[in-house]
């Protein structure tokens, strides 16, 4: 086989055989297919798509490209969660310790910033000293010891996804349904979980802009995931405006701390509890979502979820003082405010330009391998439904790359629409696919 032949077949809309997909993945991971050819293949998939059998084959090939995490010796139900990406999506930082406090085991493999969306690993690494590059033995030991671990995609587990993830981020091929599905599901196959909930975002700040597209992705993920032998369900959640009031790595750690301490924004708490309750139902620990949410809220109120987060940070070498006293977290040297151009109500706050602005300020990457500034990001002082006065600050920019500040400021200002009437509240959880 030759890579160019497979590129041409996919370019022309021909369905690839599982053996062809497996060969391409194996050769790319081995370094015998260069980035430029794989980038061409990804673009062909972006435009031509993949059938469900091709997606299953790609997922299996990626999952088999490295080792798997074996959690079978650890007592209890193993669960996992994945988000398709959003702006201010701090859910994982709250949900992982929360599920561990509920008695479940979570060994989560997470990623870095992708496109305009933030990455959980970049966020956690804003905590001084915290390690996310863990060995398989370290992941297993920590999962057994405290029931919670969040690790970067290690070189040993699904190396194909690590390589493709970085390449997609800089080649304009992120919002492709089969590429998203194979990326998500290959990590879940290799991660050792019994039950997985998927947070499929839709709206301005999501890769799936419409609810119908998000539903199509959710149905594909659940259907393919169940074919591969795991228990999956998915919630479709809104991402028209950012979740919470912080977007940026250290800023979102602060936000997670607030929620774990029983404070923080209501929208972030609502989505986190909905996803956590779904996992409790899938694991047979709650009869209904409402009952699950009630028990999880009690774990936050009691301080057990916050205590588990402290355990997680300490276990991964992080400075616990930095989460107990968030002022120790990285801070931007330059901060600027964006002000309301008129009086009225915020009727729209578009998530996508906020996410792009975060990246420009230093919270994301513009080229493969670029370092992020943990202090950079956008703090939202007004959200949809809030009343503002002309000249009132509506956002605060935490600047890590001063040369990109003018563009970021323009994007954030343009993300807001002010109108005379307060808009009606919009639901956050829009639908559920699969599961028990």
Secondary structure, 3 states (H helix, E strand, C coil): CCHHHHHHHHHCCCCCCHHHHHHHHHHHHCCCCCHHHHHHHHHHHHHHCCCHHHHHHHHHHHHCCCECCCCCCCCCCEEEEEECCCCCCCHHHHHHHHHHHCCCEEEEEECCCECCECCHHHHHCCCCCCCCCCCHHHHHHHHHHHCEEEEECCCCECHHHHHHHHHHHCCCCCCCHHHHHHHHHHHHHHHCCCEEEEEEEECCCCCCCCHHHHHHHHHHHHHHHHHCCCEEEEEEEECCCCCCCEEEHHHHHHHHHHHHCCCCCHHHHHHHHHHHHHHHHHCCCCCCHHHHHHHHHHHHHCCHHHHHHHHHHHHCCCCHHHHHCHHHCCCCCEEEEEECCCCEEEEEECHHHHHHHHHHHHHCCCCCCCCCCCCCEEEECCCCCCEECCCCEEEEEEECCHHHHHHHHHHHHHHEEEECCCCCCCCCEEEEEECC
